[in-house]
């Protein structure tokens, strides 16, 4: 972001505190200040004879004129978020709709309806809505506004209008299958490059996701073993009077390192894993968007072929082709703009995430190293004191 880069190029007279940076950034971009703020919080369990589910409070604050009030509070369940995502895909087939967390997040790591699972999902739903709110087009979608403002019965009534979710999913699957079977003759080079980029990106992000989960699993095993290792030294010290203090010191060091390890694991779980998995889902979404663009292009190509083979009804075909050309142009422009925006956000997210991981690792190793160095230094001093006392007559 150019404006951010300019803000980071500090002059001697420019304040450098974090709050001053934010104020400077807002001052320079005053016309583009956010006017829609959304919070997802307060998860609540609901148990019925048929199902058990969680609802989340969605609080919206806005200064936009198209809203009747400046603040709304509604409760939504996961199925409502799915409905919103499907409506956005239906209305904007070549825009990049943010991913939702899957039905089961990080399967095998957390249990369904556990506090950890619910909190992980809450954060993902919060990010989903705020990514939509920050999008220059999606933020003005009518279904998005209804999702944020309608009471439960109003939303239920609105959801019954139009085709059902399964019907829309079927249409999407058929459209994608059609584009794969038919191929595209006249795909612009830019979209071929996008497709190649996403295939490579998908492979790499999936590998990173698997590696990160493996690291977390191994770290957890190491942590569990280390938790048992400290008390063993404490018990040992009770039977070894001569080295009791040293053994207790080792136990204390292990305990401190154990706490540092737990803190590092929390950082991986809260910051690294969700971001990597979000972009695994994004890679699937991007491939779907590119296929939908190809399907629109394929429809145009088939009409052009039909026109060359039919001399009759030429005017009718020409009119259809003109409309399809406009549709393809709109789809191309929408995807190109969203692609640049998505790549910029992705690179920013990846950079900040890996920097955060590196900084956490540095702090972890520095803390553990300082713990053991301090212990060894104390042991060296004790040895010298003992040697001096032995040398005295």
LUMDO-251484 format. One record per residue (C-alpha): residue number from 0; x, z, y. Coordinates in Angstrom, 2 decimals. Each point is the difference from the previous one (the first is absolute). Example, Ala and Ser with C-alpha at 12.3 -4.5 7.8 and 13.67 -1.06 7.14 Angstrom:
<pts>
PT/0/12.30/7.80/-4.50
PT/1/1.37/-0.66/3.44
</pts>
This chain:
<pts>
PT/0/0.00/0.00/0.00
PT/1/1.65/-1.19/3.22
PT/2/-1.48/2.70/2.19
PT/3/1.27/2.71/-2.37
PT/4/3.43/-1.59/-0.03
PT/5/0.02/0.08/3.80
PT/6/-1.05/3.65/0.04
PT/7/2.85/0.86/-2.38
PT/8/2.54/-1.63/2.36
PT/9/0.32/3.12/2.09
PT/10/1.44/0.04/3.47
PT/11/1.66/3.18/1.34
PT/12/-3.03/0.72/2.18
PT/13/-2.54/-0.43/-2.80
PT/14/-1.22/3.19/-1.74
PT/15/0.90/0.06/-3.68
PT/16/-2.27/2.68/-1.49
PT/17/-2.51/-1.25/-2.64
PT/18/-2.97/0.77/2.23
PT/19/1.61/-1.87/2.90
PT/20/0.58/-3.01/-2.25
PT/21/-3.69/-0.04/-0.93
PT/22/-1.06/0.29/3.62
PT/23/2.35/-2.81/1.00
PT/24/-1.30/-2.22/-2.78
PT/25/-3.63/0.64/0.97
PT/26/0.73/-0.58/3.67
PT/27/1.53/-3.42/-0.67
PT/28/-2.84/-1.08/-2.32
PT/29/-2.89/1.66/1.85
PT/30/-2.51/-2.88/-0.56
PT/31/0.54/0.16/-3.77
PT/32/-0.54/3.73/-0.44
PT/33/-2.06/0.88/-3.07
PT/34/-3.66/0.63/0.61
PT/35/-1.02/0.88/-3.57
PT/36/1.24/3.12/-1.81
PT/37/-1.04/0.78/-3.59
PT/38/0.68/3.05/-2.13
PT/39/-0.78/0.43/-3.70
PT/40/-0.03/3.65/-1.10
PT/41/-2.02/2.85/-1.57
PT/42/-0.43/-1.26/-3.59
PT/43/-3.08/1.45/-1.70
PT/44/-0.95/-0.06/-3.70
PT/45/-3.49/-1.02/-1.10
PT/46/-1.22/0.64/-3.55
PT/47/-3.22/-1.60/-1.23
PT/48/-1.55/-0.48/-3.43
PT/49/1.35/-3.56/-0.02
PT/50/3.40/0.15/1.67
PT/51/2.59/2.03/1.84
PT/52/1.47/-1.46/3.19
PT/53/1.80/0.91/3.22
PT/54/-1.16/-0.74/3.53
PT/55/2.26/0.02/3.06
PT/56/-0.85/0.68/3.60
PT/57/0.70/-2.97/2.28
PT/58/0.25/0.93/3.68
PT/59/0.16/-2.81/2.56
PT/60/0.78/0.34/3.69
PT/61/-0.21/-3.06/2.23
PT/62/-0.38/-1.22/3.57
PT/63/-1.28/-3.46/-0.96
PT/64/-3.15/-1.23/1.72
PT/65/-1.57/-1.43/-3.17
PT/66/-0.31/3.51/-1.46
PT/67/-3.04/2.06/1.02
PT/68/1.95/3.25/-0.04
PT/69/3.59/1.07/0.54
PT/70/0.21/2.02/-3.24
PT/71/-1.43/-0.34/-3.51
PT/72/0.23/2.12/-3.13
PT/73/-1.13/-1.33/-3.38
PT/74/0.77/0.67/-3.65
PT/75/1.13/-2.80/-2.30
PT/76/0.87/-0.24/-3.68
PT/77/2.52/-2.33/-1.61
PT/78/-2.69/-2.57/-0.90
PT/79/-0.83/-0.35/3.71
PT/80/3.62/-0.89/0.76
PT/81/-0.11/-2.60/-2.79
PT/82/-3.12/-1.50/1.56
PT/83/1.69/-0.24/3.41
PT/84/3.06/-1.71/-1.47
PT/85/-2.15/-2.57/-1.84
PT/86/-1.98/-0.74/3.20
PT/87/3.21/-0.52/1.96
PT/88/1.34/-2.36/-2.68
PT/89/-3.28/-1.89/0.00
PT/90/-0.04/-0.38/3.80
PT/91/3.74/-0.68/0.39
PT/92/1.27/-1.69/-3.18
PT/93/3.37/-1.00/1.48
PT/94/0.80/3.24/1.80
PT/95/2.14/2.67/-1.66
PT/96/-2.37/2.89/-0.74
PT/97/1.86/3.32/-0.48
PT/98/0.03/1.32/-3.58
PT/99/-2.09/2.88/-1.24
PT/100/1.40/2.56/-2.44
PT/101/-0.93/-0.85/-3.56
PT/102/-2.61/1.92/-1.95
PT/103/2.83/2.08/-1.46
PT/104/3.07/0.40/2.22
PT/105/3.40/0.28/-1.68
PT/106/-1.49/0.26/-3.47
PT/107/1.79/2.52/-2.18
PT/108/1.39/1.97/2.95
PT/109/-3.14/1.74/1.25
PT/110/-3.31/0.95/-1.54
PT/111/-3.26/-1.35/1.32
PT/112/-1.72/2.36/2.46
PT/113/3.04/2.26/0.20
PT/114/0.96/1.13/3.51
PT/115/3.06/-2.25/-0.07
PT/116/-2.06/-3.04/-1.03
PT/117/-2.66/0.62/2.66
PT/118/2.59/0.50/2.74
PT/119/1.90/-3.14/-1.01
PT/120/-3.25/-1.99/0.11
PT/121/-1.05/1.53/3.33
PT/122/3.26/-1.11/1.61
PT/123/-0.40/-3.51/-1.44
PT/124/-3.60/-0.29/1.26
PT/125/1.08/1.27/3.42
PT/126/2.73/-2.64/0.15
PT/127/-2.43/-2.71/-1.21
PT/128/-2.47/0.63/2.85
PT/129/2.70/0.31/2.65
PT/130/1.68/-3.23/-1.08
PT/131/-3.37/-1.72/0.46
PT/132/-0.48/1.70/3.37
PT/133/3.43/-1.27/1.14
PT/134/-0.69/-3.57/-1.15
PT/135/-0.87/-2.33/2.92
PT/136/-2.86/-1.69/-1.91
PT/137/-1.19/2.38/-2.72
PT/138/-0.48/2.83/2.48
PT/139/-2.98/-1.86/1.54
PT/140/-1.71/-0.76/-3.32
PT/141/-3.67/1.05/0.04
PT/142/0.08/1.48/-3.51
PT/143/3.00/2.12/1.01
PT/144/-1.99/1.35/2.95
PT/145/-2.96/0.78/-2.28
PT/146/2.31/1.74/-2.47
PT/147/1.31/2.27/2.77
PT/148/-3.33/0.79/1.65
PT/149/-2.94/-0.27/-2.44
PT/150/-1.44/3.02/-1.73
PT/151/-0.01/-0.03/-3.81
PT/152/-3.56/-1.33/-0.35
PT/153/0.61/-2.67/2.66
PT/154/3.17/-1.16/-1.73
PT/155/-1.78/-0.06/-3.37
PT/156/-2.75/-2.18/1.48
PT/157/2.54/-2.35/1.59
PT/158/1.97/-0.31/-3.24
PT/159/-3.09/-1.30/-1.81
PT/160/-0.11/-3.05/2.25
PT/161/1.75/-3.14/-1.26
PT/162/1.67/-0.59/-3.39
PT/163/1.27/2.93/-2.01
PT/164/3.63/0.95/-0.45
PT/165/0.23/-1.41/-3.53
PT/166/-1.51/-3.28/1.16
PT/167/2.53/-0.30/2.80
PT/168/2.83/0.87/-2.35
PT/169/-1.18/-2.72/-2.35
PT/170/-0.04/-2.52/2.83
PT/171/3.53/0.98/0.98
PT/172/1.27/-0.27/-3.57
PT/173/-1.61/-3.43/-0.41
PT/174/1.45/-1.21/3.29
PT/175/3.49/1.18/-0.92
PT/176/-0.28/-1.52/-3.48
PT/177/-1.12/-3.29/1.53
PT/178/2.98/-0.05/2.36
PT/179/2.42/0.70/-2.87
PT/180/-1.46/-2.72/-2.22
PT/181/-0.31/-2.67/2.64
PT/182/3.26/0.50/1.85
PT/183/0.59/-1.02/3.60
PT/184/1.40/-3.38/0.96
PT/185/0.56/0.41/3.71
PT/186/1.01/3.63/0.34
PT/187/2.16/0.44/3.13
PT/188/3.60/0.99/-0.70
PT/189/-0.49/3.30/1.85
PT/190/-2.53/1.22/-2.58
PT/191/2.18/-1.15/-2.91
PT/192/2.78/2.15/1.48
PT/193/-2.44/2.90/0.39
PT/194/-1.00/-0.33/-3.64
PT/195/3.65/-0.06/-1.15
PT/196/0.78/3.00/2.21
PT/197/-2.91/2.00/-1.44
PT/198/0.96/-0.79/-3.60
PT/199/3.51/1.36/0.64
PT/200/-1.30/2.92/2.05
PT/201/-2.51/0.92/-2.73
PT/202/2.72/0.10/-2.67
PT/203/2.34/2.12/2.13
PT/204/-2.59/2.47/1.28
PT/205/-1.31/0.55/-3.54
PT/206/3.55/0.72/-1.21
PT/207/0.56/2.41/2.90
PT/208/-3.30/1.71/-0.77
PT/209/0.97/0.52/-3.66
PT/210/3.49/1.24/0.90
PT/211/-1.39/2.46/2.55
PT/212/-2.42/1.42/-2.57
PT/213/2.81/0.31/-2.55
PT/214/2.21/1.80/2.55
PT/215/-2.84/2.39/0.79
PT/216/-0.60/0.68/-3.69
PT/217/3.69/0.68/-0.68
PT/218/0.24/2.18/3.10
PT/219/-2.98/2.02/-1.20
PT/220/1.62/0.52/-3.42
PT/221/3.24/1.08/1.70
PT/222/-1.94/2.39/2.24
PT/223/-1.83/1.61/-2.93
PT/224/3.28/0.56/-1.88
PT/225/1.70/1.41/3.09
PT/226/-2.84/2.48/0.49
PT/227/0.87/1.52/-3.38
PT/228/3.75/-0.10/0.60
PT/229/0.07/2.51/2.89
PT/230/-1.77/2.91/-1.75
PT/231/2.35/-0.39/-2.98
PT/232/2.98/0.86/2.23
PT/233/-1.88/2.99/1.39
PT/234/-0.65/1.31/-3.52
PT/235/3.60/-0.71/-0.96
PT/236/1.28/2.07/2.93
PT/237/-1.68/3.11/-1.45
PT/238/2.33/-0.06/-3.01
PT/239/3.23/-0.97/1.81
PT/240/0.96/2.71/2.49
PT/241/3.34/-1.57/0.96
PT/242/-1.50/-3.30/1.08
PT/243/-3.53/1.16/0.81
PT/244/0.28/-0.78/3.73
PT/245/1.33/-3.50/-0.67
PT/246/-2.77/-0.75/-2.48
PT/247/-2.62/1.22/2.47
PT/248/1.62/-2.21/2.63
PT/249/-0.26/-3.03/-2.30
PT/250/-3.66/0.86/-0.67
PT/251/-0.64/0.18/3.76
PT/252/1.68/-3.38/0.57
PT/253/-2.05/-1.59/-2.77
PT/254/-3.17/1.45/1.51
PT/255/0.82/-1.45/3.44
PT/256/0.81/-3.41/-1.52
PT/257/-3.23/0.19/-1.98
PT/258/-2.00/0.47/3.20
PT/259/1.87/-2.87/1.66
PT/260/-0.75/-2.23/-3.01
PT/261/-3.69/0.89/0.16
PT/262/-0.04/-0.90/3.69
PT/263/1.69/-3.35/-0.70
PT/264/-2.52/-0.75/-2.77
PT/265/-2.85/0.67/2.43
PT/266/1.54/-2.50/2.42
PT/267/0.18/-2.67/-2.72
PT/268/-3.57/0.71/-1.12
PT/269/-1.49/0.03/3.50
PT/270/2.04/-2.72/1.73
PT/271/1.71/-2.40/-2.39
PT/272/-2.43/-0.42/-2.92
PT/273/-3.16/-0.64/2.07
PT/274/1.69/-2.59/2.24
PT/275/1.51/-1.94/-2.90
PT/276/-3.27/0.03/-1.91
PT/277/-1.95/-1.07/3.09
PT/278/2.18/-3.11/0.25
PT/279/-0.41/-0.67/-3.73
PT/280/-3.73/-0.22/0.79
PT/281/0.74/-2.04/3.14
PT/282/1.92/-2.54/-2.09
PT/283/-3.11/-0.54/-2.16
PT/284/-2.16/-0.32/3.12
PT/285/2.36/-2.54/1.58
PT/286/0.03/-2.16/-3.12
PT/287/-3.81/0.05/0.03
PT/288/-0.14/-0.97/3.68
PT/289/2.38/-2.93/-0.58
PT/290/-2.12/-1.19/-2.92
PT/291/-3.17/0.16/2.12
PT/292/1.73/-2.07/2.67
PT/293/1.00/-2.51/-2.67
PT/294/-3.59/-0.11/-1.22
PT/295/-1.20/-1.00/3.49
PT/296/2.77/-2.61/0.16
PT/297/-0.95/-1.24/-3.48
PT/298/-3.62/-0.47/1.05
PT/299/1.15/-2.12/2.94
PT/300/2.32/-2.05/-2.23
PT/301/-2.81/-0.72/-2.47
PT/302/-2.30/-1.19/2.80
PT/303/2.71/-2.29/1.37
PT/304/0.48/-1.47/-3.47
PT/305/-3.75/-0.51/-0.35
PT/306/-0.12/-1.77/3.35
PT/307/2.68/-2.50/-1.02
PT/308/-1.86/-0.75/-3.24
PT/309/-3.43/-0.40/1.56
PT/310/-0.83/-2.59/2.58
PT/311/-3.58/1.19/0.37
PT/312/-0.97/3.23/1.76
PT/313/3.21/-0.30/1.95
PT/314/-1.43/1.61/3.13
PT/315/-1.30/2.98/-1.98
PT/316/3.36/0.55/-1.67
PT/317/1.83/-0.39/3.30
PT/318/-2.14/2.75/1.54
PT/319/0.63/2.32/-2.95
PT/320/3.73/-0.73/0.12
PT/321/0.08/0.79/3.72
PT/322/-1.60/3.39/-0.63
PT/323/2.37/0.70/-2.89
PT/324/3.00/-0.96/2.11
PT/325/-1.13/2.51/2.62
PT/326/-0.45/2.62/-2.72
PT/327/3.48/-0.64/-1.40
PT/328/1.50/0.16/3.48
PT/329/-1.73/3.33/0.69
PT/330/1.13/1.35/-3.37
PT/331/3.59/-1.12/0.61
PT/332/0.14/1.50/3.49
PT/333/-1.56/3.29/-1.15
PT/334/2.41/0.33/-2.91
PT/335/3.07/-0.98/2.03
PT/336/-0.74/2.63/2.67
PT/337/-0.78/2.66/-2.62
PT/338/3.08/-0.93/-2.04
PT/339/2.36/0.59/2.93
PT/340/-1.75/3.28/0.80
PT/341/0.10/1.15/-3.64
PT/342/3.69/-0.85/-0.44
PT/343/0.89/1.91/3.15
PT/344/-1.98/3.05/-1.13
PT/345/1.42/-0.22/-3.53
PT/346/3.60/-0.19/1.21
PT/347/-0.60/2.92/2.38
PT/348/-1.60/2.09/-2.77
PT/349/2.76/-0.77/-2.49
PT/350/2.76/0.68/2.51
PT/351/-1.44/3.35/1.11
PT/352/-0.79/1.02/-3.60
PT/353/3.48/-0.68/-1.36
PT/354/1.68/1.55/3.04
PT/355/-2.16/3.07/-0.57
PT/356/1.00/0.11/-3.68
PT/357/3.70/-0.38/0.88
PT/358/-0.19/2.76/2.62
PT/359/-1.81/2.32/-2.43
PT/360/2.67/-0.65/-2.65
PT/361/2.78/0.71/2.49
PT/362/-1.62/3.28/1.04
PT/363/-0.52/0.94/-3.64
PT/364/3.61/-0.58/-1.05
PT/365/1.37/1.64/3.16
PT/366/-2.18/3.06/-0.61
PT/367/1.04/0.28/-3.66
PT/368/3.68/-0.59/0.85
PT/369/-0.08/2.64/2.74
PT/370/-1.62/2.47/-2.42
PT/371/2.72/-0.39/-2.63
PT/372/2.85/-0.15/2.53
PT/373/-1.18/3.26/1.54
PT/374/-0.15/1.62/-3.45
PT/375/3.48/-1.26/-0.97
PT/376/1.44/1.21/3.30
PT/377/-1.40/3.47/-0.61
PT/378/1.50/0.02/-3.51
PT/379/3.42/-1.01/1.38
PT/380/-0.09/2.87/2.52
PT/381/-0.90/2.48/-2.77
PT/382/2.90/-1.23/-2.15
PT/383/2.47/0.44/2.85
PT/384/-1.27/3.51/0.67
PT/385/0.44/0.88/-3.66
PT/386/3.52/-1.49/-0.09
PT/387/1.03/1.91/3.11
PT/388/-1.26/3.26/-1.45
PT/389/1.95/-0.62/-3.23
PT/390/3.24/-0.72/1.92
PT/391/-0.13/3.30/1.85
PT/392/2.10/2.85/-1.52
</pts>
